[in-house]
Amino acid sequence: MVSRGIDAAAAERLGALRLLLQAHQLDGLIVDDADAHGSEIPASAFARRTFLSNFSGSNGLALVTRDSAFLWTDGRYFSQAEQQLPVGLWQLMKSDFGNTPTLTQFLKQETKIRRLGVDAFTTSLGLLSQIKDAGFNVQREAQTHQGSQDESVRHIIPLDRNLVDEIWGVQRPVLPSSSVYVHPKEFRGLSTREKVARTVQTMAKEGADLLLLSSLDEVAWLTNLRGSDSPNSTVFYSYALLAKGPNVASAEDPHCAKPCPWRLLVYTDPTRVSSSAKAELATEGAVLRPYESLASDLQLLLTWDLSQQQQQLQREHQQLPEDLQQQTHEGLLGAVDWLLAGGDKTHQEPRSKLQIAGALDEQRVAWLDPKINLAIHRILADSKRLIVKDTPVSVAKAAKDEKELKGMAEAHEDDGVALATFFCWFEKQLLANARATMTPPQQQEHGGQECILTEWTLKEAVDASREAMSDLFRGTSFASISCFGSNCALAHYRPGPETSLQLKARMSEPEGLLCVTVRGPGGEPAAQNESPIFLLDSGGQYLTGTTDVTRTLHLGEPTDEQKEAYTLVLKGMIGLSAQKFPEGSKGPQIDALARQHLWNKGLDYMHGTGHGVGHFLNVHEGPIGISPRLTGAASLHEMQPGSVLSIEPGFYKDKAFGIRIENLAAVKPSGLSHRGRRFLEFDSLTLVPIQARLIDASLLTRQEISWLDAYHQRVFTRISSRLATKGKDFPFRPPLPQAVSVTSEEVRAWLKKNTQPLHELLQTEWP
C-alpha cells in the first residue's frame, strides 16, 4: 500500500484558520457543514467542514484548536473518513465506538480551551447544549471581543461571521437562488389554509401564539411551494412565521368576515418567487417578506410593549392616505392589516417597524423547532415562554393524507419501471461486452468496442432511466450510491468519474457462461481480489412523491459467507415489513425486528433501520425513524398511519463486501385490535425485484418464502401494467458510449423472469 504524505493545501488551510483564531482570541472553533436551517444536506456554499478537512460524509463535526484538529463521525463513515482526512493533520474521533469521548467529554478534558467559537447562524440548540454540558457559558454579545476577566470561566463565543469563509474567499460556491414554484394542486394534499387551520389547533392546545418554522421542508410543505436550493431536495431557503394579528382572513373559512387572529408570513428572497407562487401565497392569505427581515421583525414583535405599539401604530395610521382611513371599518387595525399585506410603495410609511406589529400582545409564547439556530434563538429568548420541540407542522407532514399516499404509490410505479428498465439494460450490456471479447469487430453491434461499465457510469445510467421513464420526474432524491466489491462496505460510498472501479465481462470457455470481474479505475487489475457484488442505492423526486430503494446483486458465484449474510439481511427486511404492531409503538421499539437474525450470529450494522420519507420533499424526513440511535424527544414519536419509512437492514464486512436491501413502506391500520387498541402494519411501496442469486433458501421459513413470492407477484402485476403505458419512452439507451438499447418487450420479459416464485428463481440461470 502506498502511504500518503502531508496534504500541503489542507495544512495551509488549517494554518490560515489558526491565525484567525489567534486574532479573535479564540482557543478553538467548531466547524460543520450546517446551514442556518439544520438541513441534512445543505447547499455546497455551507460545506465548510468538507472544505477544511476533505471529509465529505453527511454526518461530521470538527473541532479546530490552536495546535490540533479533530473530526467526529458515526459508524457509517469510519472507513470513508480514514481515506479522506489528511494524514498527520486530523484525528478521527469514532462516535459510539470503543472509548472514544463524545464532544462534551472531550471538551471537559481539554481545559486549555477557554474561549470556543461557534457560528451563531449554523449552531443548533442541540449542539449548544452539548458544549454547555462541558462547562461552557454563552458569552454576552458585549463581551464577545474581550478577554474573560475570570480565567476559571469558559465561554462559548457566538460569531456573526464564519471564519472559514474568510479562508475560502472567492472560491466559495455562490449561495443558491433557485426559482420558487407551486407544487401543482393535482399532486398535493391540503391547501395552505387547511394546513394552517390544523396547525393553529395544535398550537392552541400548547398555549402558543407564535410558531417559527426554520426547517426548509416544513416551510415548503405548509406553503405548497417548492424550489431546488438543497441538492436533491425540493426546498428553498426560507422561514415561515405563524403569529396572531388582527383582521386577517379566517384560516378555517377564507370567506369569513369575522377577524381571525392568525397571519402567516413567509421569509425568502421575493425576486426569485415566481408570479404563480406569489399568487398562491396571496390566495392563501400569506404575506411574502424578505429573508433577511426575519430578525428585525422578531425583535419588534417581542420587544415592543402594548402601549408603545398602540402609540406607534396610531402615528403611522395618521400618515396613511385619507381614503384608506375611511375605507377601513376598524381604523387602526385595518391600517396594520394593510401594511402587513404590503401597502402602497408610493407612501413612505416606516415598514421596518410595522411588518408584523399587528400582534398586540405584551409577551409571546413562542414555539420553535429544536434545530433553530443560536442567532434566532437569542432574539426569541425574551418571550414569556419558549416551547422547543418538534413543530406541529413536522408531525402533520409525516402523516401523509390519502391524496399524498396515492401519489407516493404512483411515484413508486414509475420508479419500478425505471429500475426494471435499468437492470434489464445492465444485464444485456454485460452480455454484449462479454461477447465483444469473442466476436470479430466487423460482426459486432458497435464495431467491437465495449461500453465501459464503472460505478460512475452505472450511476449515470440509472439516473437517465428515471428521467426517461416519467414526465413527472424532477431529479434524484439523493446522489445515487453505486458501488462494487469492497466499496459496498462503505455504507454511503459516492463514486467519482475518475476513481470508480470497473466491471469486466467475458464468456467462459468452453461453457460459454458470463464471467464478471471487478477491475481498477483504468481497467487494470484491482488492488485486491474484489468480489463482483453490485450495490445500488438510488431514488427519485417525482411531482407525485419521493422514492428510495436499494438492491444488492452478485454478478458471479457468491460465497457461503455472502449468501448467509444476504439471507439474514433479507429475513430482517421481511420480518419488519410483515410485522403487525400496536398503535403507539415507536421506532426504537421495532428496530430489533430487522436486526434479530444478524444478532443471533453475532453480526450487526452501524446505521438505523429506517428513516421517514417526504412527499416530493426530503428523502430523509423527521420526526419519526426506526433506529436505536434515536434518543430524547426523537425516540418518543409514535408510528402514525400515513407515515412513509424506509426498511433497510444491511451488513458490511470491512474492506470485503457490503449488503443492503431497502424498501419504502407506508404505515396503515391492520384491521386488528385488542381491547380497543388498534394494530398497525406496513404496506410496501417499493416495486423492484429482489435478486435470488444471493439467497440461501434453507435459512428462510415457509412464511418468509410466501411473503417474498407474494411481493414478487405484486411487483410483476403493478409494473407490467405500468410498463404497458410507456411505449413512447422506448427503446431506452443510456447516454453512454457504445451502449445497447432495450425495448419494453425485453423489460417485460426481464421482469417476468425475475419475479417468479423463489423455487423457480433459484433454478434460473443468470443473467
C-alpha positions, 0 to 999 in steps of 0.5 A: 500500500502506498502511504500518503504524505502531508496534504500541503493545501489542507495544512495551509488551510488549517494554518490560515484558520489558526491565525484567525483564531489567534486574532479573535482570541479564540482557543478553538472553533467548531466547524460543520457543514450546517446551514442556518436551517439544520438541513441534512444536506445543505447547499455546497456554499455551507460545506465548510467542514468538507472544505477544511478537512476533505471529509465529505460524509453527511454526518461530521463535526470538527473541532479546530484548536490552536495546535490540533484538529479533530473530526467526529463521525458515526459508524457509517463513515469510519472507513470513508473518513480514514481515506479522506482526512489528511494524514498527520493533520486530523484525528478521527474521533469514532462516535459510539465506538470503543472509548472514544469521548463524545464532544462534551467529554472531550471538551471537559478534558481539554481545559486549555480551551477557554474561549470556543467559537461557534457560528451563531447562524449554523449552531443548533440548540442541540449542539449548544447544549452539548458544549454547555454540558462541558462547562461552557457559558454563552458569552454576552454579545458585549463581551464577545471581543474581550478577554474573560476577566475570570480565567476559571470561566469558559465561554462559548463565543457566538460569531456573526461571521464564519471564519472559514469563509474568510479562508475560502474567499472567492472560491466559495460556491455562490449561495443558491437562488433557485426559482420558487414554484407551486407544487401543482394542486393535482399532486398535493394534499391540503391547501395552505389554509387547511394546513394552517387551520390544523396547525393553529389547533395544535398550537392552541392546545400548547398555549402558543401564539407564535410558531417559527418554522426554520426547517426548509421542508416544513416551510415548503410543505405548509406553503405548497411551494417548492424550489431546488436550493438543497441538492436533491431536495425540493426546498428553498431557503426560507422561514415561515412565521405563524403569529396572531394579528388582527383582521386577517382572513379566517384560516378555517373559512377564507370567506369569513368576515369575522377577524381571525387572529392568525397571519402567516408570513413567509421569509425568502428572497421575493425576486426569485418567487415566481408570479404563480407562487406569489399568487398562491401565497396571496390566495392563501392569505400569506404575506411574502417578506424578505429573508433577511427581515426575519430578525428585525421583525422578531425583535419588534414583535417581542420587544415592543410593549402594548402601549408603545405599539398602540402609540406607534401604530396610531402615528403611522395610521395618521400618515396613511392616505385619507381614503384608506382611513375611511375605507377601513371599518376598524381604523387602526387595525385595518391600517396594520392589516394593510401594511402587513399585506404590503401597502402602497410603495408610493407612501413612505410609511416606516415598514421596518417597524410595522411588518408584523406589529399587528400582534398586540400582545405584551409577551409571546409564547413562542414555539420553535423547532429544536434545530433553530439556530443560536442567532434566532434563538437569542432574539426569541429568548425574551418571550414569556415562554419558549416551547422547543420541540418538534413543530406541529407542522413536522408531525402533520407532514409525516402523516401523509393524507390519502391524496399524498399516499396515492401519489407516493404509490404512483411515484413508486410505479414509475420508479419500478419501471425505471429500475426494471428498465435499468437492470434489464439494460445492465444485464444485456450490456454485460452480455454484449461486452462479454461477447465483444471479447469473442466476436470479430469487430466487423460482426459486432453491434458497435464495431467491437468496442465495449461500453465501459461499465464503472460505478460512475457510469452505472450511476449515470445510467440509472439516473437517465432511466428515471428521467426517461421513464416519467414526465413527472420526474424532477431529479434524484432524491439523493446522489445515487450510491453505486458501488462494487466489491469492497466499496459496498462496505462503505455504507454511503460510498459516492463514486467519482468519474475518475476513481470508480472501479470497473466491471469486466465481462467475458464468456467462459470457455468452453461453457460459454457462461458470463464471467464478471470481474471487478477491475481498477479505475483504468481497467487494470487489475484491482488492488485486491481480489474484489468480489463482483457484488453490485450495490445500488442505492438510488431514488427519485423526486417525482411531482407525485412523491419521493422514492428510495430503494436499494438492491444488492446483486452478485454478478458471479458465484457468491460465497457461503459467507455472502449468501448467509449474510444476504439471507439474514439481511433479507429475513430482517427486511421481511420480518419488519415489513410483515410485522403487525404492531400496536398503535403507539409503538415507536421506532426504537421499539421495532428496530430489533425486528430487522436486526434479530437474525444478524444478532443471533450470529453475532453480526450487526450494522452501524446505521438505523433501520429506517428513516421517514420519507417526504412527499416530493420533499426530503428523502430523509424526513423527521420526526419519526425513524426506526433506529436505536440511535434515536434518543430524547424527544426523537425516540418518543414519536409514535408510528402514525398511519400515513407515515412513509419509512424506509426498511433497510437492514444491511451488513458490511464486512470491512474492506470485503463486501457490503449488503443492503436491501431497502424498501419504502413502506407506508404505515396503515391500520391492520384491521386488528385490535385488542381491547380497543387498541388498534394494530398497525402494519406496513404496506410496501411501496417499493416495486423492484425485484429482489435478486435470488442469486444471493439467497440461501433458501434453507435459512428462510421459513415457509412464511418468509418464502410466501411473503417474498413470492407474494411481493414478487407477484405484486411487483410483476402485476403493478409494473407490467401494467405500468410498463404497458403505458410507456411505449413512447419512452422506448427503446431506452439507451443510456447516454453512454458510449457504445451502449445497447438499447432495450425495448419494453418487450425485453423489460417485460420479459426481464421482469417476468423472469425475475419475479417468479416464485423463489423455487423457480428463481433459484433454478434460473440461470443468470443473467 
